Amino acid sequence: MAQKIFKSGVKKEKGWLYFLDKKGNVSRAKMVRRGKKSPKKAPEVVCKCGVKREDGWLYFIDKGGDVARAKMARR
């Protein structure tokens, strides 16, 4: 089960990949489709969250646009 860490409320648009960058901010990058050239643009920051990551957790942007985490299934 995932835990919500930060309520950012980001509205997701089609054609964009949303992720948590190294600084803990929500960023997005244009998705590339087969047969098309990749854009040379750097990812843009959508929301400054400043989330501190801990080992053993997977961080992601959930359906509501909030930052969430789930325990990694490792042995």
PDB file with one MODEL, atoms N, CA, C and O in Angstrom:
MODEL        1
ATOM      1  N   MET A   1       0.835  -1.174   0.000  1.00  0.00           N
ATOM      2  CA  MET A   1       0.000   0.000   0.000  1.00  0.00           C
ATOM      3  C   MET A   1       0.883   1.240   0.000  1.00  0.00           C
ATOM      4  O   MET A   1       1.890   1.289   0.706  1.00  0.00           O
ATOM      5  N   ALA A   2       0.518   2.212  -0.767  1.00  0.00           N
ATOM      6  CA  ALA A   2       1.314   3.434  -0.898  1.00  0.00           C
ATOM      7  C   ALA A   2       0.892   4.475   0.138  1.00  0.00           C
ATOM      8  O   ALA A   2      -0.263   4.527   0.562  1.00  0.00           O
ATOM      9  N   GLN A   3       1.864   5.301   0.531  1.00  0.00           N
ATOM     10  CA  GLN A   3       1.623   6.407   1.459  1.00  0.00           C
ATOM     11  C   GLN A   3       1.808   7.715   0.706  1.00  0.00           C
ATOM     12  O   GLN A   3       2.751   7.856  -0.073  1.00  0.00           O
ATOM     13  N   LYS A   4       0.916   8.670   0.932  1.00  0.00           N
ATOM     14  CA  LYS A   4       1.080   9.996   0.335  1.00  0.00           C
ATOM     15  C   LYS A   4       2.092  10.765   1.184  1.00  0.00           C
ATOM     16  O   LYS A   4       1.983  10.820   2.409  1.00  0.00           O
ATOM     17  N   ILE A   5       3.073  11.354   0.507  1.00  0.00           N
ATOM     18  CA  ILE A   5       4.132  12.087   1.188  1.00  0.00           C
ATOM     19  C   ILE A   5       3.911  13.592   1.087  1.00  0.00           C
ATOM     20  O   ILE A   5       4.096  14.319   2.062  1.00  0.00           O
ATOM     21  N   PHE A   6       3.505  14.065  -0.120  1.00  0.00           N
ATOM     22  CA  PHE A   6       3.335  15.493  -0.371  1.00  0.00           C
ATOM     23  C   PHE A   6       2.151  15.702  -1.289  1.00  0.00           C
ATOM     24  O   PHE A   6       2.064  15.062  -2.338  1.00  0.00           O
ATOM     25  N   LYS A   7       1.231  16.589  -0.916  1.00  0.00           N
ATOM     26  CA  LYS A   7       0.061  16.878  -1.758  1.00  0.00           C
ATOM     27  C   LYS A   7       0.414  18.010  -2.715  1.00  0.00           C
ATOM     28  O   LYS A   7       0.360  19.183  -2.348  1.00  0.00           O
ATOM     29  N   SER A   8       0.781  17.646  -3.963  1.00  0.00           N
ATOM     30  CA  SER A   8       1.143  18.662  -4.952  1.00  0.00           C
ATOM     31  C   SER A   8      -0.029  18.964  -5.877  1.00  0.00           C
ATOM     32  O   SER A   8      -0.147  20.088  -6.365  1.00  0.00           O
ATOM     33  N   GLY A   9      -0.895  17.992  -6.129  1.00  0.00           N
ATOM     34  CA  GLY A   9      -2.068  18.197  -6.966  1.00  0.00           C
ATOM     35  C   GLY A   9      -1.745  18.554  -8.404  1.00  0.00           C
ATOM     36  O   GLY A   9      -2.449  19.360  -9.012  1.00  0.00           O
ATOM     37  N   VAL A  10      -0.695  17.972  -8.956  1.00  0.00           N
ATOM     38  CA  VAL A  10      -0.282  18.254 -10.332  1.00  0.00           C
ATOM     39  C   VAL A  10      -1.301  17.672 -11.304  1.00  0.00           C
ATOM     40  O   VAL A  10      -1.695  16.513 -11.175  1.00  0.00           O
ATOM     41  N   LYS A  11      -1.723  18.468 -12.269  1.00  0.00           N
ATOM     42  CA  LYS A  11      -2.639  17.997 -13.318  1.00  0.00           C
ATOM     43  C   LYS A  11      -1.797  17.395 -14.438  1.00  0.00           C
ATOM     44  O   LYS A  11      -1.010  18.099 -15.070  1.00  0.00           O
ATOM     45  N   LYS A  12      -1.958  16.099 -14.684  1.00  0.00           N
ATOM     46  CA  LYS A  12      -1.162  15.417 -15.700  1.00  0.00           C
ATOM     47  C   LYS A  12      -1.745  15.643 -17.091  1.00  0.00           C
ATOM     48  O   LYS A  12      -2.961  15.602 -17.277  1.00  0.00           O
ATOM     49  N   GLU A  13      -0.871  15.881 -18.063  1.00  0.00           N
ATOM     50  CA  GLU A  13      -1.269  16.051 -19.455  1.00  0.00           C
ATOM     51  C   GLU A  13      -0.770  14.863 -20.263  1.00  0.00           C
ATOM     52  O   GLU A  13       0.245  14.254 -19.925  1.00  0.00           O
ATOM     53  N   LYS A  14      -1.493  14.535 -21.338  1.00  0.00           N
ATOM     54  CA  LYS A  14      -1.076  13.438 -22.205  1.00  0.00           C
ATOM     55  C   LYS A  14       0.220  13.798 -22.918  1.00  0.00           C
ATOM     56  O   LYS A  14       0.447  14.955 -23.273  1.00  0.00           O
ATOM     57  N   GLY A  15       1.076  12.783 -23.125  1.00  0.00           N
ATOM     58  CA  GLY A  15       2.321  12.986 -23.846  1.00  0.00           C
ATOM     59  C   GLY A  15       3.486  13.424 -22.974  1.00  0.00           C
ATOM     60  O   GLY A  15       4.568  13.705 -23.489  1.00  0.00           O
ATOM     61  N   TRP A  16       3.286  13.487 -21.668  1.00  0.00           N
ATOM     62  CA  TRP A  16       4.337  13.898 -20.742  1.00  0.00           C
ATOM     63  C   TRP A  16       4.590  12.793 -19.717  1.00  0.00           C
ATOM     64  O   TRP A  16       3.660  12.104 -19.299  1.00  0.00           O
ATOM     65  N   LEU A  17       5.848  12.627 -19.316  1.00  0.00           N
ATOM     66  CA  LEU A  17       6.248  11.674 -18.288  1.00  0.00           C
ATOM     67  C   LEU A  17       6.550  12.466 -17.018  1.00  0.00           C
ATOM     68  O   LEU A  17       7.424  13.333 -17.025  1.00  0.00           O
ATOM     69  N   TYR A  18       5.839  12.179 -15.931  1.00  0.00           N
ATOM     70  CA  TYR A  18       6.013  12.884 -14.667  1.00  0.00           C
ATOM     71  C   TYR A  18       6.819  12.009 -13.712  1.00  0.00           C
ATOM     72  O   TYR A  18       6.565  10.810 -13.602  1.00  0.00           O
ATOM     73  N   PHE A  19       7.797  12.612 -13.018  1.00  0.00           N
ATOM     74  CA  PHE A  19       8.678  11.858 -12.136  1.00  0.00           C
ATOM     75  C   PHE A  19       9.218  12.769 -11.036  1.00  0.00           C
ATOM     76  O   PHE A  19       9.063  13.989 -11.087  1.00  0.00           O
ATOM     77  N   LEU A  20       9.849  12.154 -10.047  1.00  0.00           N
ATOM     78  CA  LEU A  20      10.484  12.879  -8.953  1.00  0.00           C
ATOM     79  C   LEU A  20      11.971  12.982  -9.277  1.00  0.00           C
ATOM     80  O   LEU A  20      12.636  11.954  -9.411  1.00  0.00           O
ATOM     81  N   ASP A  21      12.510  14.192  -9.407  1.00  0.00           N
ATOM     82  CA  ASP A  21      13.912  14.349  -9.787  1.00  0.00           C
ATOM     83  C   ASP A  21      14.842  14.183  -8.581  1.00  0.00           C
ATOM     84  O   ASP A  21      14.383  13.896  -7.475  1.00  0.00           O
ATOM     85  N   LYS A  22      16.144  14.364  -8.796  1.00  0.00           N
ATOM     86  CA  LYS A  22      17.141  14.140  -7.750  1.00  0.00           C
ATOM     87  C   LYS A  22      16.995  15.082  -6.560  1.00  0.00           C
ATOM     88  O   LYS A  22      17.363  14.732  -5.438  1.00  0.00           O
ATOM     89  N   LYS A  23      16.462  16.269  -6.801  1.00  0.00           N
ATOM     90  CA  LYS A  23      16.283  17.248  -5.725  1.00  0.00           C
ATOM     91  C   LYS A  23      14.968  17.060  -4.971  1.00  0.00           C
ATOM     92  O   LYS A  23      14.701  17.782  -4.010  1.00  0.00           O
ATOM     93  N   GLY A  24      14.138  16.096  -5.394  1.00  0.00           N
ATOM     94  CA  GLY A  24      12.871  15.827  -4.724  1.00  0.00           C
ATOM     95  C   GLY A  24      11.720  16.657  -5.243  1.00  0.00           C
ATOM     96  O   GLY A  24      10.694  16.775  -4.574  1.00  0.00           O
ATOM     97  N   ASN A  25      11.869  17.243  -6.436  1.00  0.00           N
ATOM     98  CA  ASN A  25      10.815  18.046  -7.045  1.00  0.00           C
ATOM     99  C   ASN A  25      10.095  17.239  -8.118  1.00  0.00           C
ATOM    100  O   ASN A  25      10.675  16.321  -8.698  1.00  0.00           O
ATOM    101  N   VAL A  26       8.834  17.575  -8.386  1.00  0.00           N
ATOM    102  CA  VAL A  26       8.071  16.923  -9.449  1.00  0.00           C
ATOM    103  C   VAL A  26       8.469  17.586 -10.766  1.00  0.00           C
ATOM    104  O   VAL A  26       8.335  18.799 -10.925  1.00  0.00           O
ATOM    105  N   SER A  27       8.961  16.776 -11.708  1.00  0.00           N
ATOM    106  CA  SER A  27       9.377  17.269 -13.022  1.00  0.00           C
ATOM    107  C   SER A  27       8.637  16.506 -14.098  1.00  0.00           C
ATOM    108  O   SER A  27       8.014  15.477 -13.838  1.00  0.00           O
ATOM    109  N   ARG A  28       8.717  17.037 -15.337  1.00  0.00           N
ATOM    110  CA  ARG A  28       8.104  16.344 -16.458  1.00  0.00           C
ATOM    111  C   ARG A  28       8.998  16.477 -17.684  1.00  0.00           C
ATOM    112  O   ARG A  28       9.728  17.455 -17.848  1.00  0.00           O
ATOM    113  N   ALA A  29       8.914  15.445 -18.550  1.00  0.00           N
ATOM    114  CA  ALA A  29       9.669  15.421 -19.799  1.00  0.00           C
ATOM    115  C   ALA A  29       8.741  14.921 -20.896  1.00  0.00           C
ATOM    116  O   ALA A  29       7.851  14.109 -20.645  1.00  0.00           O
ATOM    117  N   LYS A  30       8.950  15.405 -22.099  1.00  0.00           N
ATOM    118  CA  LYS A  30       8.132  15.006 -23.241  1.00  0.00           C
ATOM    119  C   LYS A  30       8.444  13.549 -23.588  1.00  0.00           C
ATOM    120  O   LYS A  30       9.610  13.171 -23.701  1.00  0.00           O
ATOM    121  N   MET A  31       7.391  12.726 -23.758  1.00  0.00           N
ATOM    122  CA  MET A  31       7.580  11.328 -24.138  1.00  0.00           C
ATOM    123  C   MET A  31       7.844  11.233 -25.634  1.00  0.00           C
ATOM    124  O   MET A  31       7.290  12.000 -26.421  1.00  0.00           O
ATOM    125  N   VAL A  32       8.685  10.298 -26.015  1.00  0.00           N
ATOM    126  CA  VAL A  32       9.045  10.103 -27.413  1.00  0.00           C
ATOM    127  C   VAL A  32       8.328   8.866 -27.928  1.00  0.00           C
ATOM    128  O   VAL A  32       8.303   7.830 -27.264  1.00  0.00           O
ATOM    129  N   ARG A  33       7.751   8.980 -29.102  1.00  0.00           N
ATOM    130  CA  ARG A  33       7.070   7.861 -29.736  1.00  0.00           C
ATOM    131  C   ARG A  33       7.967   7.252 -30.803  1.00  0.00           C
ATOM    132  O   ARG A  33       8.905   7.892 -31.279  1.00  0.00           O
ATOM    133  N   ARG A  34       7.672   6.012 -31.173  1.00  0.00           N
ATOM    134  CA  ARG A  34       8.471   5.316 -32.168  1.00  0.00           C
ATOM    135  C   ARG A  34       8.408   6.047 -33.507  1.00  0.00           C
ATOM    136  O   ARG A  34       7.334   6.436 -33.965  1.00  0.00           O
ATOM    137  N   GLY A  35       9.567   6.227 -34.123  1.00  0.00           N
ATOM    138  CA  GLY A  35       9.631   6.876 -35.416  1.00  0.00           C
ATOM    139  C   GLY A  35       9.786   8.378 -35.353  1.00  0.00           C
ATOM    140  O   GLY A  35       9.947   9.023 -36.389  1.00  0.00           O
ATOM    141  N   LYS A  36       9.741   8.957 -34.153  1.00  0.00           N
ATOM    142  CA  LYS A  36       9.899  10.402 -34.005  1.00  0.00           C
ATOM    143  C   LYS A  36      11.230  10.686 -33.304  1.00  0.00           C
ATOM    144  O   LYS A  36      11.715   9.877 -32.513  1.00  0.00           O
ATOM    145  N   LYS A  37      11.800  11.827 -33.602  1.00  0.00           N
ATOM    146  CA  LYS A  37      13.065  12.202 -32.968  1.00  0.00           C
ATOM    147  C   LYS A  37      12.814  12.751 -31.575  1.00  0.00           C
ATOM    148  O   LYS A  37      11.794  13.387 -31.309  1.00  0.00           O
ATOM    149  N   SER A  38      13.769  12.488 -30.692  1.00  0.00           N
ATOM    150  CA  SER A  38      13.618  12.946 -29.315  1.00  0.00           C
ATOM    151  C   SER A  38      13.935  14.434 -29.213  1.00  0.00           C
ATOM    152  O   SER A  38      14.876  14.916 -29.843  1.00  0.00           O
ATOM    153  N   PRO A  39      13.153  15.159 -28.424  1.00  0.00           N
ATOM    154  CA  PRO A  39      13.449  16.579 -28.229  1.00  0.00           C
ATOM    155  C   PRO A  39      14.701  16.746 -27.367  1.00  0.00           C
ATOM    156  O   PRO A  39      14.954  15.928 -26.483  1.00  0.00           O
ATOM    157  N   LYS A  40      15.462  17.767 -27.609  1.00  0.00           N
ATOM    158  CA  LYS A  40      16.708  18.007 -26.870  1.00  0.00           C
ATOM    159  C   LYS A  40      16.496  18.950 -25.691  1.00  0.00           C
ATOM    160  O   LYS A  40      17.436  19.609 -25.245  1.00  0.00           O
ATOM    161  N   LYS A  41      15.273  19.017 -25.188  1.00  0.00           N
ATOM    162  CA  LYS A  41      14.959  19.891 -24.074  1.00  0.00           C
ATOM    163  C   LYS A  41      15.185  19.166 -22.747  1.00  0.00           C
ATOM    164  O   LYS A  41      14.953  17.962 -22.637  1.00  0.00           O
ATOM    165  N   ALA A  42      15.631  19.903 -21.762  1.00  0.00           N
ATOM    166  CA  ALA A  42      15.804  19.357 -20.419  1.00  0.00           C
ATOM    167  C   ALA A  42      14.434  19.261 -19.746  1.00  0.00           C
ATOM    168  O   ALA A  42      13.525  20.016 -20.091  1.00  0.00           O
ATOM    169  N   PRO A  43      14.278  18.346 -18.794  1.00  0.00           N
ATOM    170  CA  PRO A  43      13.005  18.256 -18.070  1.00  0.00           C
ATOM    171  C   PRO A  43      12.702  19.562 -17.336  1.00  0.00           C
ATOM    172  O   PRO A  43      13.610  20.253 -16.875  1.00  0.00           O
ATOM    173  N   GLU A  44      11.420  19.888 -17.236  1.00  0.00           N
ATOM    174  CA  GLU A  44      11.015  21.114 -16.544  1.00  0.00           C
ATOM    175  C   GLU A  44      10.389  20.781 -15.201  1.00  0.00           C
ATOM    176  O   GLU A  44       9.673  19.788 -15.069  1.00  0.00           O
ATOM    177  N   VAL A  45      10.659  21.611 -14.208  1.00  0.00           N
ATOM    178  CA  VAL A  45      10.122  21.418 -12.860  1.00  0.00           C
ATOM    179  C   VAL A  45       8.682  21.932 -12.839  1.00  0.00           C
ATOM    180  O   VAL A  45       8.407  23.070 -13.218  1.00  0.00           O
ATOM    181  N   VAL A  46       7.767  21.064 -12.385  1.00  0.00           N
ATOM    182  CA  VAL A  46       6.350  21.413 -12.313  1.00  0.00           C
ATOM    183  C   VAL A  46       5.990  21.931 -10.923  1.00  0.00           C
ATOM    184  O   VAL A  46       5.254  22.909 -10.790  1.00  0.00           O
ATOM    185  N   CYS A  47       6.514  21.269  -9.886  1.00  0.00           N
ATOM    186  CA  CYS A  47       6.202  21.645  -8.506  1.00  0.00           C
ATOM    187  C   CYS A  47       7.451  21.433  -7.642  1.00  0.00           C
ATOM    188  O   CYS A  47       8.067  20.368  -7.690  1.00  0.00           O
ATOM    189  N   LYS A  48       7.819  22.442  -6.857  1.00  0.00           N
ATOM    190  CA  LYS A  48       8.968  22.312  -5.963  1.00  0.00           C
ATOM    191  C   LYS A  48       8.488  21.723  -4.635  1.00  0.00           C
ATOM    192  O   LYS A  48       7.794  22.377  -3.857  1.00  0.00           O
ATOM    193  N   CYS A  49       8.881  20.470  -4.403  1.00  0.00           N
ATOM    194  CA  CYS A  49       8.442  19.756  -3.200  1.00  0.00           C
ATOM    195  C   CYS A  49       9.566  19.620  -2.173  1.00  0.00           C
ATOM    196  O   CYS A  49       9.343  19.804  -0.977  1.00  0.00           O
ATOM    197  N   GLY A  50      10.772  19.298  -2.640  1.00  0.00           N
ATOM    198  CA  GLY A  50      11.899  19.101  -1.739  1.00  0.00           C
ATOM    199  C   GLY A  50      11.760  17.864  -0.885  1.00  0.00           C
ATOM    200  O   GLY A  50      12.109  17.885   0.296  1.00  0.00           O
ATOM    201  N   VAL A  51      11.251  16.768  -1.467  1.00  0.00           N
ATOM    202  CA  VAL A  51      11.049  15.516  -0.733  1.00  0.00           C
ATOM    203  C   VAL A  51      12.404  14.856  -0.465  1.00  0.00           C
ATOM    204  O   VAL A  51      13.220  14.712  -1.375  1.00  0.00           O
ATOM    205  N   LYS A  52      12.635  14.460   0.774  1.00  0.00           N
ATOM    206  CA  LYS A  52      13.851  13.742   1.155  1.00  0.00           C
ATOM    207  C   LYS A  52      13.584  12.251   1.012  1.00  0.00           C
ATOM    208  O   LYS A  52      12.641  11.723   1.602  1.00  0.00           O
ATOM    209  N   ARG A  53      14.418  11.571   0.225  1.00  0.00           N
ATOM    210  CA  ARG A  53      14.223  10.142  -0.019  1.00  0.00           C
ATOM    211  C   ARG A  53      14.897   9.291   1.052  1.00  0.00           C
ATOM    212  O   ARG A  53      15.921   9.670   1.621  1.00  0.00           O
ATOM    213  N   GLU A  54      14.294   8.126   1.311  1.00  0.00           N
ATOM    214  CA  GLU A  54      14.860   7.157   2.241  1.00  0.00           C
ATOM    215  C   GLU A  54      15.133   5.866   1.478  1.00  0.00           C
ATOM    216  O   GLU A  54      14.447   5.562   0.502  1.00  0.00           O
ATOM    217  N   ASP A  55      16.124   5.114   1.917  1.00  0.00           N
ATOM    218  CA  ASP A  55      16.448   3.834   1.279  1.00  0.00           C
ATOM    219  C   ASP A  55      15.322   2.828   1.508  1.00  0.00           C
ATOM    220  O   ASP A  55      14.691   2.809   2.565  1.00  0.00           O
ATOM    221  N   GLY A  56      15.082   1.990   0.494  1.00  0.00           N
ATOM    222  CA  GLY A  56      14.081   0.934   0.608  1.00  0.00           C
ATOM    223  C   GLY A  56      12.684   1.349   0.200  1.00  0.00           C
ATOM    224  O   GLY A  56      11.744   0.573   0.369  1.00  0.00           O
ATOM    225  N   TRP A  57      12.521   2.547  -0.331  1.00  0.00           N
ATOM    226  CA  TRP A  57      11.211   3.052  -0.740  1.00  0.00           C
ATOM    227  C   TRP A  57      11.245   3.444  -2.212  1.00  0.00           C
ATOM    228  O   TRP A  57      12.261   3.933  -2.707  1.00  0.00           O
ATOM    229  N   LEU A  58      10.127   3.229  -2.913  1.00  0.00           N
ATOM    230  CA  LEU A  58       9.940   3.639  -4.302  1.00  0.00           C
ATOM    231  C   LEU A  58       9.043   4.874  -4.307  1.00  0.00           C
ATOM    232  O   LEU A  58       7.917   4.825  -3.812  1.00  0.00           O
ATOM    233  N   TYR A  59       9.534   5.973  -4.861  1.00  0.00           N
ATOM    234  CA  TYR A  59       8.790   7.231  -4.898  1.00  0.00           C
ATOM    235  C   TYR A  59       8.210   7.444  -6.290  1.00  0.00           C
ATOM    236  O   TYR A  59       8.889   7.199  -7.287  1.00  0.00           O
ATOM    237  N   PHE A  60       6.950   7.903  -6.368  1.00  0.00           N
ATOM    238  CA  PHE A  60       6.276   8.090  -7.651  1.00  0.00           C
ATOM    239  C   PHE A  60       5.183   9.145  -7.523  1.00  0.00           C
ATOM    240  O   PHE A  60       4.844   9.582  -6.423  1.00  0.00           O
ATOM    241  N   ILE A  61       4.634   9.549  -8.682  1.00  0.00           N
ATOM    242  CA  ILE A  61       3.522  10.499  -8.731  1.00  0.00           C
ATOM    243  C   ILE A  61       2.261   9.677  -8.942  1.00  0.00           C
ATOM    244  O   ILE A  61       2.151   8.977  -9.948  1.00  0.00           O
ATOM    245  N   ASP A  62       1.305   9.743  -8.020  1.00  0.00           N
ATOM    246  CA  ASP A  62       0.100   8.914  -8.115  1.00  0.00           C
ATOM    247  C   ASP A  62      -0.942   9.534  -9.048  1.00  0.00           C
ATOM    248  O   ASP A  62      -0.693  10.570  -9.665  1.00  0.00           O
ATOM    249  N   LYS A  63      -2.107   8.895  -9.147  1.00  0.00           N
ATOM    250  CA  LYS A  63      -3.169   9.339 -10.063  1.00  0.00           C
ATOM    251  C   LYS A  63      -3.664  10.743  -9.754  1.00  0.00           C
ATOM    252  O   LYS A  63      -4.050  11.472 -10.668  1.00  0.00           O
ATOM    253  N   GLY A  64      -3.659  11.131  -8.500  1.00  0.00           N
ATOM    254  CA  GLY A  64      -4.122  12.451  -8.100  1.00  0.00           C
ATOM    255  C   GLY A  64      -3.081  13.541  -8.290  1.00  0.00           C
ATOM    256  O   GLY A  64      -3.354  14.711  -8.025  1.00  0.00           O
ATOM    257  N   GLY A  65      -1.881  13.168  -8.747  1.00  0.00           N
ATOM    258  CA  GLY A  65      -0.817  14.146  -8.947  1.00  0.00           C
ATOM    259  C   GLY A  65      -0.019  14.435  -7.692  1.00  0.00           C
ATOM    260  O   GLY A  65       0.721  15.417  -7.644  1.00  0.00           O
ATOM    261  N   ASP A  66      -0.154  13.595  -6.673  1.00  0.00           N
ATOM    262  CA  ASP A  66       0.573  13.776  -5.423  1.00  0.00           C
ATOM    263  C   ASP A  66       1.783  12.854  -5.385  1.00  0.00           C
ATOM    264  O   ASP A  66       1.827  11.849  -6.094  1.00  0.00           O
ATOM    265  N   VAL A  67       2.768  13.198  -4.551  1.00  0.00           N
ATOM    266  CA  VAL A  67       3.956  12.368  -4.388  1.00  0.00           C
ATOM    267  C   VAL A  67       3.628  11.273  -3.378  1.00  0.00           C
ATOM    268  O   VAL A  67       3.143  11.546  -2.280  1.00  0.00           O
ATOM    269  N   ALA A  68       3.903  10.028  -3.768  1.00  0.00           N
ATOM    270  CA  ALA A  68       3.622   8.886  -2.892  1.00  0.00           C
ATOM    271  C   ALA A  68       4.840   7.976  -2.845  1.00  0.00           C
ATOM    272  O   ALA A  68       5.753   8.098  -3.662  1.00  0.00           O
ATOM    273  N   ARG A  69       4.843   7.067  -1.884  1.00  0.00           N
ATOM    274  CA  ARG A  69       5.927   6.091  -1.788  1.00  0.00           C
ATOM    275  C   ARG A  69       5.365   4.737  -1.392  1.00  0.00           C
ATOM    276  O   ARG A  69       4.330   4.644  -0.732  1.00  0.00           O
ATOM    277  N   ALA A  70       6.078   3.675  -1.814  1.00  0.00           N
ATOM    278  CA  ALA A  70       5.699   2.308  -1.476  1.00  0.00           C
ATOM    279  C   ALA A  70       6.962   1.551  -1.106  1.00  0.00           C
ATOM    280  O   ALA A  70       8.037   1.818  -1.641  1.00  0.00           O
ATOM    281  N   LYS A  71       6.825   0.611  -0.191  1.00  0.00           N
ATOM    282  CA  LYS A  71       7.958  -0.197   0.249  1.00  0.00           C
ATOM    283  C   LYS A  71       8.409  -1.094  -0.884  1.00  0.00           C
ATOM    284  O   LYS A  71       7.584  -1.757  -1.512  1.00  0.00           O
ATOM    285  N   MET A  72       9.725  -1.129  -1.163  1.00  0.00           N
ATOM    286  CA  MET A  72      10.255  -1.997  -2.220  1.00  0.00           C
ATOM    287  C   MET A  72      10.248  -3.444  -1.749  1.00  0.00           C
ATOM    288  O   MET A  72      10.545  -3.737  -0.591  1.00  0.00           O
ATOM    289  N   ALA A  73       9.907  -4.333  -2.654  1.00  0.00           N
ATOM    290  CA  ALA A  73       9.873  -5.758  -2.340  1.00  0.00           C
ATOM    291  C   ALA A  73      11.251  -6.364  -2.620  1.00  0.00           C
ATOM    292  O   ALA A  73      11.487  -6.934  -3.686  1.00  0.00           O
ATOM    293  N   ARG A  74      12.142  -6.234  -1.659  1.00  0.00           N
ATOM    294  CA  ARG A  74      13.488  -6.790  -1.782  1.00  0.00           C
ATOM    295  C   ARG A  74      13.720  -7.764  -0.646  1.00  0.00           C
ATOM    296  O   ARG A  74      13.119  -7.660   0.423  1.00  0.00           O
ATOM    297  N   ARG A  75      14.592  -8.701  -0.898  1.00  0.00           N
ATOM    298  CA  ARG A  75      14.904  -9.679   0.160  1.00  0.00           C
ATOM    299  C   ARG A  75      16.080  -9.271   0.955  1.00  0.00           C
ATOM    300  O   ARG A  75      16.475  -9.979   1.882  1.00  0.00           O
TER     301      ARG A  75
ENDMDL
END
